[in-house]
Amino acid sequence: MRSSGASMQPAYRWSRRSRGTWETRPVVRDEQGHFPDLLVRAVSRLHATLLRASRGRLGRRIAGNDMAVLVTRGRRSGDRHAVPLLFLREGDSIVVVASYGGRDRHPDWYRNLLADPEAEIQIGADRLRVRARTAGGDERRRLWERATRAYAGYAEYQARTEREIPIVVLEPRR
């Protein structure tokens, strides 16, 4: 069982003190090394905005992989939500991994796709309407191998959680 206690990791942030001087303070991460969800969401929102506004010219590669912006409809709010994701091409389809850094719950974008599989993906300046499905069986094993070759962090994320990290295939809607 995992404890919910927090531990200090060697990551820092700047904070302003009342006397006008600056100091560094450690950023608190949980036992699995996750940053707070609020920070992750803020950075993700900023990255998605940068990718979309620059039409994919800025922030388009991370960890040696191309980035796309997936736009889903909120399962409760109905609002559109944009999230940057690493992706792989599989024929005409796009493959993304719902890793959420190895957290014990699925990312919101994946839960949104389970409720409404119709979405949009932006790769560079191109926008494509897609329909999502979760890969299973042999297809999932094959795509998982491809994904972990492209980004070894996925294997580390899987080791952090008891849930099976979903592989999502985004098929173009015609």
N, C-alpha and C positions, 0 to 999 in steps of 0.2 A: 504494500500500500504506500502511496505517496503522501507525504505530509504537506499541509498547506502553508507551512511556515516560509518566511522569506529569508534569503541569505544575500550577503553582499558579494558582488562580482566586480572585477576590475574594469568597470565602465563608469564614465564620469559625465557630469553635466555642470554647466555654469549656473551659479545662482547669485543674485545680488543681495548683499547684506545691507542692513539699515544705515550703516555709516558711509555707504558709497564705495566700498571696496568689493572686489570680486574674489570668490573662492571656488574651489571645486568641491563637489560632494558626490559620493558614489550614487549611481542609479541602482535602485533595488530591483533585483530579478528574483524570480521564484527558483525553487530547487532544480527545475529542468533547464534553467538558464533563459527563460522567456522574459522579455521586456514587458512592462505593463501594457494591457490591451489598448488603453487610451493613446499611448505613445505610438504603438504599431499602427493604429488607425489613422493618426495624424500624419505620420510619415507616408503611409500608403496613399492617403488622399492627396498629399502634396505631389507625390510621384505620378499618380494618375493624371493630375491636372497638368503637370509639366509635359508628360507624354502627349496628351491630347492637344494642348495648346501649340506645341511645337510640331505637331503632326508626325510624331515619332522620331524627330531628329535629336532631341535631348532626353537622356535617361533611357535609351533604347536597349542597352546591354548591361546585364548584371551577371557576375560570376561566369562570364564567357558565353552567356545565352541571351537570345533576343527576348524582348519584353513586349507584351500586348496589354491592352486595356479591355477587360471584360466588363460589360454593362448588364446588370441584372435588374429585375423588378423586385422590390422588397416584399417579402411574403406577408408582412403585416401592414406596412405603410403604403405599399403600392408605388413608392418613390423609386426613381432610378438610382442605382448605386454603381460606381465605377471602381474597379480594383485592378492594379497592375499585377501581371502574372508572367512567370517564365512559361514558354510554350515550346512544343515540338510540332512539326508538321507530320501528318500521316495521310498521304494521298491528298485529297481535297479537304480533309478535316484538320482541326487543330486539337492538340492534346494538352491539357493542363492538369496539375496535381493539387488536390485539396489538402495540402500538408498542414497549414496553419502553424508552421514551425514545430510540429510535434505536440501541440496541445492536445488535451484529452477530449476535445469537442471539435466538431466540424466547423470550418470557417462559415461566416454568415453568407458569403456569396454562393457556397455550395448548397446550403440549406435553402436559399432563395431559388436556386435551379431545381431543387427537388420539388418545390411548390409550383414553379412555372419554368419549364425547360427552354422557353423561348428567350433568346438573349441577343446581344450584339457584341462583336469583338472588333477592336481597332488595332491594326498592325500597321505601323507607320501612318501614312495618310489614308490607307484603305480601311473602310468599314464594311463589315460583313454581318448579315443577319444569320444566326445559327440556332440550332436546336441541340440541347445538351442531353447526353446519356452517360451513365456510369458504366465503365468497362468492367467486365467480370470474367472469371475463368481464365482460359489460356490467353485471351486478348489482354487481360489485365496484367498477367505475369510478363508477357512480352513487352508491353508498354512500360511497366515498372522497371524492367531491365534497361530499356532505352532511357528512361527518365533519370535513373541513378547513374548511368554512364555520363549523361549530359550535366548532371549536378549531383555530386556525391552527398550533399547535405540532406537530400531526401532520405537516404538510408539512415542517417543519424536521427532525423526526425521520427522515422518509424520506430527506432529503438527507444525513443522517449515516451511513446504512447502505447496503450493496449489496443486502441482502435486500428482497424485496417485503413490506411490512408487511401481515399478514393482517387482513381484516375478518371478524368472526365474527358469524353470525346465530344467536341463541338462540331457538328455536321452542318454544312451550309444549307440554308433554306433557299429554295429556288422559287 
